[in-house]
Amino acid sequence: MSPTNKIAADYKIFCDESCHQEHDGSDLMVFGALKCSAQDVERLIRSIKDLRQAHNYHTEIKWTKLIAKQAPFYRALIDLFIQSDCLAFKATVVLNKHLLDHQQYNAGSHNTFYYKMAFYALRDFLKEQGKVYRLYLDYMDTQGAAKASKLAEVLNTNMRGQVSVAAHCIRSHESQLIQLCDLFCGAVAYATRTDLNKTSAAKNEVIAYLGERLQRSLSIGTPPWEEKFNIFQFSPRKA
């Protein structure tokens, strides 16, 4: 166990992704991170559990499995996020995924690119010097722990020892806040994709309500100084 794991965290960052597989039929991919002050994590978990109880919602929150009749629950989750000053979300969106040249830039590995994408999404959350950050990534495969550890190492090196970062892989059903991150990642991806016949009433309602609360579209990037719900879009250049 690294020394960072033994020190109380100042911030916890919960990560998830959407359309991240290389050949999944989508021409974009999203990596999302939900940052929370560590002292507020348990309170927020209790709040989400209270909302689950109030709305009789007891399954995992997943964008791919939204329940149309549970729209009031999803709106309540969005309201909780908006009203919680301790929470911030960032999505990094890769457009035109088919233009990625993994052979030239990623040692032939889409998985390597995924962790590069995670690095660029997360480094903007590590601004406060002297703070301890814990990253929680959704479990992907048996190599995930080693890759998460390497990601933390690279982030620590990039920050020149000004912060302390440790990373952990956990199952999404174990974390209410990874599930909330999944909801936001899915909403950004669905709103941005142009290759879909967007007929899901539940998904369209979540996107509409989130956009209404944020007072902007989820399908366009935000200014870099936007802190509450930041969307960074980029497209690989055509060779």
N, C-alpha and C positions, 0 to 999 in steps of 0.2 A: 504494500500500500504506500502511495506517495505521501510526503509530508502534507500536501495540500488537503488530502482526504481527512486528515486529523484535525484540521482547523475549521472553525465555524465559518460557513459561507456568508458573504454579504449579499450575493445575488445568486439565484438559480435560473437557468435558461433551459427551456424545454423545447425540443426540436422535432420536427416532422417534415414530411415531404409529400409531393403529389406529382404523378406522372413522371417519376424519376427513373423508370426502367428505360433502357436504351431502345428497345423495340416494343413499345406498349401501345402504338397507334396514335400517340399524341405528339404534336410537333412543338411542345413546350414542356418545361419541367419547372417545379417550384420547390425551393427549400425555405422553410419557415422557422422562425425562432421566437418564442414567447419568453420575455425576460420579466422576472418578478423579484422584488426585494425578498430576501430569505425570511425575514421576520414575518412576512405576510402570507407565506405559502400555505401554512396550515389553516389560517382563517379563510383563505379563498377556497381551499379544498372543502372545508365545512360548508361554505356558501353554495358551492356547486352541488354537494350532496343534499343540502336542504332544498335546492331547486329541483333536483331529481325526485325527491320525496313528494314535493308539492305537485309535480306534474306527472307522477307515477311513471317515471322514465328510469328503467333499471338496466338497460343494455349499454354497451360501449358506444360512445359518441363517435361516429365515423361518417365522413362526408359521403362515402359510397353507399351508406345504408341509412340515409335520412328517412324519417317517418313523417309523412305529410300532416297527420293529425297532431303532431307534436310541435307545430310551428310556434305556439306560445312559449314552449320551453327553450327553443333556439333563440327567440327574441329576448328571453330573460337572460340567457348566457351572454348575448351581445351587450345588453344593458349593463350586466355585471362588469364586463371588460371596459366599457366606456366610462363607467363610474369609478373604476379602480385606478387611482393615480399610480399605484405600485406596479402596474402592468404596462408593457409595451410590446409591440409585435413588429417583426420585420420579415418581409418576403423577398427573396431573390428569385427573379423569374428569367429563365433562359428561353428566348424565343428562337424559332427556326432551329430546333434541336438537330435536324438532319444535316446542318452545316458543320457540326462539331467534327474536328479532325483529331481523333484520339491518337492516331499513329504518330502525328507530328508533335502534339503537345502533351499527351497524357500517357505516354509509354504504352499505347495501344489499349488502354483500359478505361472504359466508361466509369467504372467504380472509382478510379483515381480522380476523374473529373468531378464526381459527386462530392468527394471530400474537399477538393479545391473550392467548389461552390459553397460548401459549408463554412470553410475558412473565411471567405469574403463576406458571407452573411453575418458571421459571428463577431468578427473583429470590431465592427462598429458598436457592438454592445460592451466592449471592454475599455471604456474611456476613463473610468475613474481610477487613478493611480492608488496603489496600496490596497486594493480590494481583492477579495477572494471570490472566484466564480466557479460554480459547479454546472457542468453541462450534462443534460440528460437526453440521449439520443434513442430513438425508437430502434429496438432490436431488428437487425436485418439478416444476419447470418452468423456462423460460428467465428468468423474473422472480425466481427464488429468491434469486440472489446479492444483488440490490438489496434485497429484502425482509429477508434475513438481516442485511445491513449496517444497515438501519434498525432492526431489532430490537436489535442491539448498541448502536446510538446511544441508543435509548430506555432500555435498561438502564443504560448509563453515566450518562445524565442522572438517572435515578431514584436511582442510588446516589451522586449529587452528587460525582463524581470520587473517591470513596473506594476504588474498584476500577477495573480496566481490562479491558474486554471487547471481543473481536473475534469475528466469526462467519464461518464458511465453509460452503459447500454441497459435499457429496461424495456419491458413489454408495455405496449401502449395501454393495455387494459389495466395496468397497475397505476397509471397516472392520470388523474383528472385533467391536469394542465397540458399534458401531451395531447390528450383528446381534444381540448379546446384549440390547441395549435393545429391539429388535423382539420378541424372545422374551418379555420381561417385559410389554411393552405388550399383546401379544396375549393373554397369560395373564390379565391383569387385565380386559381387555375381555370375553373369553370367559366368565370366571367371573361377571362382573357382568350380562351380557345376560340378559334374561328372555324374549326372542323366538326363542330357538334350541332345536332338538331336539339336545341335546348328546350326540351318539353317537360322537364321535371318541375312540377309546381313547388315542391318543397325546396329544391335548390334555388330556384328563381326567387322565392320569397325570402330566403336567408340572404341572398346577394342584395336584393332590393332594400331590405331592412338595414343591413350592415352599411350599405352605401348611404342610406338616409341618415343614419346616426353619425357617420364620418363626414357627411356632406360632400362626397365626391365618388367618382367611379372607381371600381376595383380593377378595371381593365387598363388603366394607364399608370405610369410611374409617378411617384411623388417627388417633391424637392428633397435633396439630401438632408435638409435640416428638419424634416417632418419626423417627430419622435414617437407619437402614439401608435400609428399604423403606417409604417414605411414600406413602400413597394419600389424595389430597384429592378428595372428591366434592362436586359442587354441581349444582343443578337450576335452570334459568331459571324465573322466576315467570310464571304464566299471566296474560296481559293482561286 
